[in-house]
Amino acid sequence: MRALEKLQEISKKLSPLNIENPAREAEILLHQGLNMDLVEMYRDNPEINNDQTVIIEDMIKRRAMHEPLQYITGHTDFMGLKISVGQGVLIPRPETELMAETAIQKCNSNRLNILDLCTGSGCLALALAKNFQESQVTGIDISETALVYAKKNAEANEIGNVEFMKGHLFDPLGQNSLFDLIISNPPYIRREEIKGLQPEVSKWEPLNALDGGEDGLDFYREIIPAAREYLKDNGTLMFEVGFDSADEVAGIFKDFGYHEIQITKDYSEIKRIVFAQWTR
């Protein structure tokens, strides 16, 4: 069978599975399985050998079980970086790219000390480290699996001004650690809502990267007061938040004395990024 015939076959197999864009996913699976550039695949329409067929069929079976496409291919793109992902690490979302862009626009210096809490794959930390090459970026996560991916991604993208530490939030830091920017995409899904998410999320992505407690605000309540000890004068604390949590998170900022509280909407006009400054 040739590639373009196989492409149609894969798309038909994916279509009944409630996958948003089966034709596009079929392209990705096929050119990944062939280890061939997409343009080359369409141009040459190569014959698929037995070894390639085995690889491609295995990928189709995994996707049919609603394993995320990014886990099957082993990577995703984030702010121009190739980020490796797999089971045990949260897949970066476009909303998190928006937070990286917001942070880059807000920072007016290239010599910064930046902390990324709940770093996961390291995507945020690495995007900021790449953009602010004279800065030092620290990423912290409680998951050893996530940190393996984060360190792998730093090496693969040749980013040296970043370090990763294991622990719960601020626990690994020394008492005199101060940051110009603390940024975080913490778990923020309400616990009871997790089971109702797409199976690609609820059945495959790590629960500890999703579960924000009963109301989705547990991590904000913990980070916002604690961050005051680790922010420089007029330092910024920035979060990604759930689709209906921005005003509540802004209220927590206000309760603990932060100022210049701002909210940014995402590409769907949802209040998604909340940030504020702390004066020592």
C-alpha positions as a Markdown table, in Angstrom:
| # | Residue | x | y | z |
|---|---|---|---|---|
| 1 | Met | 0.0 | 0.0 | 0.0 |
| 2 | Arg | 1.2 | 3.5 | -0.8 |
| 3 | Ala | 1.3 | 6.4 | 1.6 |
| 4 | Leu | -1.7 | 8.4 | 0.3 |
| 5 | Glu | -4.0 | 5.4 | 0.3 |
| 6 | Lys | -2.9 | 4.6 | 3.8 |
| 7 | Leu | -3.6 | 8.2 | 4.8 |
| 8 | Gln | -7.2 | 7.8 | 3.8 |
| 9 | Glu | -7.4 | 4.5 | 5.6 |
| 10 | Ile | -6.1 | 6.1 | 8.9 |
| 11 | Ser | -8.4 | 9.1 | 8.6 |
| 12 | Lys | -11.4 | 6.7 | 8.2 |
| 13 | Lys | -10.3 | 4.7 | 11.3 |
| 14 | Leu | -10.0 | 7.9 | 13.4 |
| 15 | Ser | -13.2 | 9.6 | 12.2 |
| 16 | Pro | -15.7 | 7.6 | 14.5 |
| 17 | Leu | -13.5 | 8.3 | 17.6 |
| 18 | Asn | -14.7 | 11.8 | 18.4 |
| 19 | Ile | -11.3 | 13.2 | 17.4 |
| 20 | Glu | -11.5 | 16.9 | 16.4 |
| 21 | Asn | -9.5 | 16.7 | 13.2 |
| 22 | Pro | -8.9 | 13.1 | 12.1 |
| 23 | Ala | -7.5 | 14.0 | 8.7 |
| 24 | Arg | -4.8 | 16.2 | 10.3 |
| 25 | Glu | -4.0 | 13.6 | 12.9 |
| 26 | Ala | -3.8 | 10.9 | 10.2 |
| 27 | Glu | -1.2 | 13.1 | 8.4 |
| 28 | Ile | 0.9 | 13.4 | 11.6 |
| 29 | Leu | 0.8 | 9.7 | 12.5 |
| 30 | Leu | 1.7 | 8.7 | 8.9 |
| 31 | His | 4.6 | 10.9 | 8.3 |
| 32 | Gln | 5.9 | 10.2 | 11.8 |
| 33 | Gly | 5.6 | 6.4 | 11.2 |
| 34 | Leu | 7.3 | 6.8 | 7.9 |
| 35 | Asn | 9.9 | 9.1 | 9.4 |
| 36 | Met | 9.4 | 11.3 | 6.4 |
| 37 | Asp | 8.8 | 15.0 | 5.9 |
| 38 | Leu | 5.1 | 15.7 | 5.1 |
| 39 | Val | 5.8 | 17.5 | 1.8 |
| 40 | Glu | 8.1 | 14.6 | 0.7 |
| 41 | Met | 5.4 | 12.1 | 1.7 |
| 42 | Tyr | 2.8 | 13.8 | -0.6 |
| 43 | Arg | 5.3 | 14.4 | -3.4 |
| 44 | Asp | 6.7 | 10.8 | -3.5 |
| 45 | Asn | 3.8 | 8.8 | -2.2 |
| 46 | Pro | 6.1 | 6.0 | -1.2 |
| 47 | Glu | 5.3 | 2.3 | -0.9 |
| 48 | Ile | 5.0 | 1.4 | 2.8 |
| 49 | Asn | 7.1 | -1.6 | 3.8 |
| 50 | Asn | 6.2 | -4.2 | 6.5 |
| 51 | Asp | 8.2 | -2.7 | 9.3 |
| 52 | Gln | 6.6 | 0.7 | 8.7 |
| 53 | Thr | 3.2 | -0.9 | 8.6 |
| 54 | Val | 3.8 | -2.4 | 12.1 |
| 55 | Ile | 4.9 | 1.0 | 13.5 |
| 56 | Ile | 1.9 | 2.9 | 12.0 |
| 57 | Glu | -0.7 | 0.3 | 13.1 |
| 58 | Asp | 0.6 | 0.5 | 16.6 |
| 59 | Met | 0.3 | 4.2 | 16.6 |
| 60 | Ile | -3.3 | 4.0 | 15.3 |
| 61 | Lys | -4.2 | 1.5 | 18.1 |
| 62 | Arg | -2.8 | 3.9 | 20.7 |
| 63 | Arg | -4.7 | 6.8 | 19.3 |
| 64 | Ala | -7.9 | 4.7 | 19.2 |
| 65 | Met | -7.5 | 4.3 | 22.9 |
| 66 | His | -7.5 | 8.1 | 23.2 |
| 67 | Glu | -3.8 | 8.3 | 24.1 |
| 68 | Pro | -2.9 | 11.9 | 23.3 |
| 69 | Leu | -1.3 | 12.4 | 19.9 |
| 70 | Gln | 1.6 | 14.3 | 21.6 |
| 71 | Tyr | 2.4 | 11.2 | 23.7 |
| 72 | Ile | 2.4 | 9.0 | 20.6 |
| 73 | Thr | 4.7 | 11.3 | 18.6 |
| 74 | Gly | 6.7 | 12.1 | 21.7 |
| 75 | His | 6.8 | 15.8 | 21.4 |
| 76 | Thr | 4.9 | 19.1 | 20.9 |
| 77 | Asp | 5.9 | 22.6 | 19.8 |
| 78 | Phe | 6.0 | 25.5 | 22.3 |
| 79 | Met | 7.1 | 29.0 | 21.5 |
| 80 | Gly | 9.4 | 27.7 | 18.7 |
| 81 | Leu | 10.9 | 24.9 | 20.9 |
| 82 | Lys | 10.5 | 21.2 | 20.4 |
| 83 | Ile | 9.3 | 19.9 | 23.8 |
| 84 | Ser | 9.4 | 16.2 | 24.5 |
| 85 | Val | 6.4 | 14.8 | 26.4 |
| 86 | Gly | 5.1 | 11.4 | 27.5 |
| 87 | Gln | 3.1 | 9.7 | 30.1 |
| 88 | Gly | 3.6 | 11.5 | 33.5 |
| 89 | Val | 4.0 | 15.0 | 32.2 |
| 90 | Leu | 1.3 | 17.6 | 31.3 |
| 91 | Ile | 1.1 | 18.5 | 27.6 |
| 92 | Pro | 1.7 | 22.2 | 27.0 |
| 93 | Arg | -1.4 | 24.2 | 25.8 |
| 94 | Pro | -1.7 | 27.3 | 23.6 |
| 95 | Glu | -2.9 | 29.2 | 26.7 |
| 96 | Thr | 0.4 | 28.6 | 28.3 |
| 97 | Glu | 2.2 | 30.0 | 25.3 |
| 98 | Leu | 0.0 | 33.1 | 25.8 |
| 99 | Met | 1.3 | 33.4 | 29.4 |
| 100 | Ala | 4.9 | 33.1 | 28.2 |
| 101 | Glu | 4.2 | 35.9 | 25.6 |
| 102 | Thr | 2.6 | 38.0 | 28.3 |
| 103 | Ala | 5.6 | 37.6 | 30.6 |
| 104 | Ile | 8.0 | 38.5 | 27.8 |
| 105 | Gln | 6.1 | 41.6 | 27.0 |
| 106 | Lys | 5.9 | 42.7 | 30.7 |
| 107 | Cys | 9.6 | 42.2 | 31.5 |
| 108 | Asn | 11.7 | 45.2 | 30.6 |
| 109 | Ser | 15.2 | 43.7 | 31.4 |
| 110 | Asn | 17.3 | 40.9 | 30.1 |
| 111 | Arg | 19.0 | 40.3 | 33.5 |
| 112 | Leu | 16.3 | 38.7 | 35.5 |
| 113 | Asn | 15.9 | 36.0 | 38.1 |
| 114 | Ile | 12.9 | 33.9 | 37.2 |
| 115 | Leu | 11.1 | 31.1 | 39.0 |
| 116 | Asp | 8.7 | 28.7 | 37.3 |
| 117 | Leu | 6.6 | 26.7 | 39.8 |
| 118 | Cys | 5.0 | 23.4 | 38.7 |
| 119 | Thr | 7.3 | 23.5 | 35.7 |
| 120 | Gly | 6.2 | 20.1 | 34.3 |
| 121 | Ser | 7.9 | 19.6 | 30.9 |
| 122 | Gly | 9.9 | 22.8 | 31.5 |
| 123 | Cys | 8.2 | 24.5 | 28.5 |
| 124 | Leu | 7.6 | 27.9 | 30.3 |
| 125 | Ala | 11.0 | 28.0 | 32.0 |
| 126 | Leu | 12.8 | 27.1 | 28.7 |
| 127 | Ala | 10.8 | 29.7 | 26.6 |
| 128 | Leu | 11.7 | 32.4 | 29.1 |
| 129 | Ala | 15.3 | 31.3 | 29.4 |
| 130 | Lys | 15.7 | 31.3 | 25.6 |
| 131 | Asn | 14.2 | 34.8 | 25.3 |
| 132 | Phe | 16.1 | 36.3 | 28.3 |
| 133 | Gln | 19.5 | 34.7 | 27.7 |
| 134 | Glu | 21.3 | 36.8 | 30.3 |
| 135 | Ser | 18.8 | 35.8 | 33.0 |
| 136 | Gln | 18.7 | 32.8 | 35.3 |
| 137 | Val | 15.6 | 30.6 | 35.3 |
| 138 | Thr | 14.7 | 28.0 | 37.9 |
| 139 | Gly | 12.0 | 25.4 | 37.4 |
| 140 | Ile | 10.5 | 23.4 | 40.3 |
| 141 | Asp | 8.2 | 20.4 | 40.2 |
| 142 | Ile | 7.3 | 17.6 | 42.6 |
| 143 | Ser | 7.3 | 15.0 | 39.9 |
| 144 | Glu | 10.5 | 13.2 | 39.1 |
| 145 | Thr | 9.1 | 12.0 | 35.8 |
| 146 | Ala | 8.3 | 15.6 | 34.7 |
| 147 | Leu | 11.8 | 16.8 | 35.7 |
| 148 | Val | 13.4 | 14.1 | 33.5 |
| 149 | Tyr | 11.5 | 15.5 | 30.6 |
| 150 | Ala | 12.4 | 19.1 | 31.6 |
| 151 | Lys | 16.1 | 18.4 | 31.8 |
| 152 | Lys | 15.9 | 16.5 | 28.5 |
| 153 | Asn | 14.2 | 19.4 | 26.8 |
| 154 | Ala | 16.8 | 21.9 | 28.1 |
| 155 | Glu | 19.6 | 19.8 | 26.6 |
| 156 | Ala | 17.8 | 19.2 | 23.3 |
| 157 | Asn | 17.1 | 22.9 | 22.9 |
| 158 | Glu | 20.6 | 23.8 | 24.0 |
| 159 | Ile | 19.4 | 26.1 | 26.7 |
| 160 | Gly | 22.0 | 26.5 | 29.5 |
| 161 | Asn | 20.7 | 29.3 | 31.7 |
| 162 | Val | 18.1 | 27.2 | 33.4 |
| 163 | Glu | 18.1 | 24.7 | 36.3 |
| 164 | Phe | 15.5 | 22.3 | 37.6 |
| 165 | Met | 14.8 | 21.3 | 41.2 |
| 166 | Lys | 12.6 | 18.7 | 42.7 |
| 167 | Gly | 10.2 | 19.6 | 45.5 |
| 168 | His | 6.9 | 21.1 | 46.5 |
| 169 | Leu | 6.6 | 24.7 | 45.4 |
| 170 | Phe | 9.1 | 26.9 | 47.3 |
| 171 | Asp | 10.5 | 24.1 | 49.5 |
| 172 | Pro | 13.8 | 23.5 | 47.5 |
| 173 | Leu | 14.8 | 27.2 | 47.6 |
| 174 | Gly | 17.2 | 28.8 | 50.1 |
| 175 | Gln | 15.8 | 31.5 | 52.4 |
| 176 | Asn | 17.6 | 34.3 | 50.5 |
| 177 | Ser | 16.3 | 33.4 | 47.0 |
| 178 | Leu | 14.6 | 36.4 | 45.4 |
| 179 | Phe | 13.0 | 36.6 | 42.0 |
| 180 | Asp | 11.9 | 39.4 | 39.6 |
| 181 | Leu | 9.3 | 37.1 | 38.2 |
| 182 | Ile | 7.5 | 34.0 | 39.6 |
| 183 | Ile | 5.3 | 32.3 | 37.0 |
| 184 | Ser | 3.2 | 29.2 | 37.4 |
| 185 | Asn | 0.7 | 27.1 | 35.6 |
| 186 | Pro | -0.5 | 25.1 | 38.6 |
| 187 | Pro | -3.1 | 22.4 | 38.8 |
| 188 | Tyr | -6.5 | 24.2 | 38.6 |
| 189 | Ile | -9.2 | 21.8 | 37.5 |
| 190 | Arg | -11.9 | 21.3 | 40.1 |
| 191 | Arg | -11.6 | 17.7 | 41.4 |
| 192 | Glu | -15.1 | 16.7 | 40.6 |
| 193 | Glu | -14.7 | 17.9 | 37.0 |
| 194 | Ile | -11.7 | 15.8 | 36.1 |
| 195 | Lys | -13.7 | 12.7 | 35.3 |
| 196 | Gly | -15.8 | 14.7 | 32.8 |
| 197 | Leu | -12.8 | 15.9 | 30.7 |
| 198 | Gln | -11.8 | 14.5 | 27.4 |
| 199 | Pro | -10.4 | 11.0 | 27.8 |
| 200 | Glu | -7.1 | 12.2 | 26.4 |
| 201 | Val | -6.9 | 14.3 | 29.5 |
| 202 | Ser | -8.7 | 12.4 | 32.3 |
| 203 | Lys | -7.4 | 9.0 | 31.5 |
| 204 | Trp | -3.8 | 9.8 | 30.3 |
| 205 | Glu | -2.4 | 13.1 | 31.7 |
| 206 | Pro | -1.1 | 13.0 | 35.3 |
| 207 | Leu | -3.7 | 13.7 | 38.0 |
| 208 | Asn | -1.3 | 15.7 | 40.1 |
| 209 | Ala | -0.9 | 18.2 | 37.3 |
| 210 | Leu | -4.7 | 18.6 | 36.9 |
| 211 | Asp | -6.2 | 18.4 | 40.4 |
| 212 | Gly | -6.6 | 21.9 | 41.9 |
| 213 | Gly | -8.8 | 20.7 | 44.8 |
| 214 | Glu | -12.5 | 21.1 | 45.4 |
| 215 | Asp | -12.8 | 24.5 | 43.9 |
| 216 | Gly | -9.6 | 24.5 | 41.7 |
| 217 | Leu | -8.0 | 27.2 | 43.8 |
| 218 | Asp | -5.8 | 25.2 | 46.3 |
| 219 | Phe | -2.5 | 26.1 | 44.7 |
| 220 | Tyr | -3.3 | 29.8 | 44.3 |
| 221 | Arg | -4.2 | 30.0 | 48.0 |
| 222 | Glu | -0.8 | 28.4 | 48.9 |
| 223 | Ile | 1.4 | 30.2 | 46.4 |
| 224 | Ile | 0.2 | 33.8 | 46.6 |
| 225 | Pro | 0.9 | 34.4 | 50.3 |
| 226 | Ala | 4.2 | 32.3 | 50.3 |
| 227 | Ala | 5.5 | 34.1 | 47.2 |
| 228 | Arg | 5.9 | 37.4 | 49.1 |
| 229 | Glu | 9.0 | 36.0 | 50.7 |
| 230 | Tyr | 10.6 | 35.2 | 47.4 |
| 231 | Leu | 9.7 | 38.3 | 45.2 |
| 232 | Lys | 12.0 | 41.2 | 44.8 |
| 233 | Asp | 10.6 | 44.7 | 45.4 |
| 234 | Asn | 8.0 | 45.3 | 42.7 |
| 235 | Gly | 8.5 | 41.7 | 41.5 |
| 236 | Thr | 5.7 | 40.0 | 39.6 |
| 237 | Leu | 3.7 | 36.9 | 40.3 |
| 238 | Met | 1.9 | 35.5 | 37.3 |
| 239 | Phe | -0.6 | 32.6 | 36.9 |
| 240 | Glu | -2.5 | 30.7 | 34.3 |
| 241 | Val | -6.0 | 30.1 | 35.7 |
| 242 | Gly | -9.2 | 28.1 | 35.0 |
| 243 | Phe | -11.8 | 29.4 | 32.6 |
| 244 | Asp | -13.9 | 31.0 | 35.4 |
| 245 | Ser | -11.4 | 31.5 | 38.2 |
| 246 | Ala | -9.7 | 34.8 | 37.2 |
| 247 | Asp | -11.7 | 37.1 | 39.4 |
| 248 | Glu | -11.4 | 34.8 | 42.4 |
| 249 | Val | -7.6 | 34.6 | 42.0 |
| 250 | Ala | -7.4 | 38.4 | 41.6 |
| 251 | Gly | -9.3 | 38.6 | 44.9 |
| 252 | Ile | -6.7 | 36.4 | 46.6 |
| 253 | Phe | -4.0 | 38.7 | 45.3 |
| 254 | Lys | -5.9 | 41.6 | 46.8 |
| 255 | Asp | -6.4 | 39.9 | 50.1 |
| 256 | Phe | -2.7 | 39.5 | 50.5 |
| 257 | Gly | -1.7 | 43.0 | 49.7 |
| 258 | Tyr | -0.5 | 42.7 | 46.1 |
| 259 | His | -1.1 | 45.7 | 43.7 |
| 260 | Glu | -1.3 | 46.4 | 40.0 |
| 261 | Ile | -3.5 | 43.3 | 39.6 |
| 262 | Gln | -4.2 | 42.6 | 35.9 |
| 263 | Ile | -6.1 | 40.0 | 33.9 |
| 264 | Thr | -5.4 | 39.0 | 30.3 |
| 265 | Lys | -7.9 | 37.1 | 28.1 |
| 266 | Asp | -6.9 | 34.2 | 25.9 |
| 267 | Tyr | -7.6 | 33.6 | 22.2 |
| 268 | Ser | -11.2 | 32.6 | 23.1 |
| 269 | Glu | -11.8 | 35.8 | 25.1 |
| 270 | Ile | -11.6 | 33.8 | 28.4 |
| 271 | Lys | -9.9 | 35.5 | 31.3 |
| 272 | Arg | -6.8 | 33.2 | 31.5 |
| 273 | Ile | -3.8 | 35.1 | 32.9 |
| 274 | Val | -3.7 | 36.9 | 36.2 |
| 275 | Phe | -0.7 | 38.7 | 37.5 |
| 276 | Ala | 0.2 | 41.3 | 40.1 |
| 277 | Gln | 3.1 | 43.0 | 41.8 |
| 278 | Trp | 4.5 | 42.8 | 45.3 |
| 279 | Thr | 6.2 | 45.7 | 47.1 |
| 280 | Arg | 8.5 | 44.8 | 50.0 |
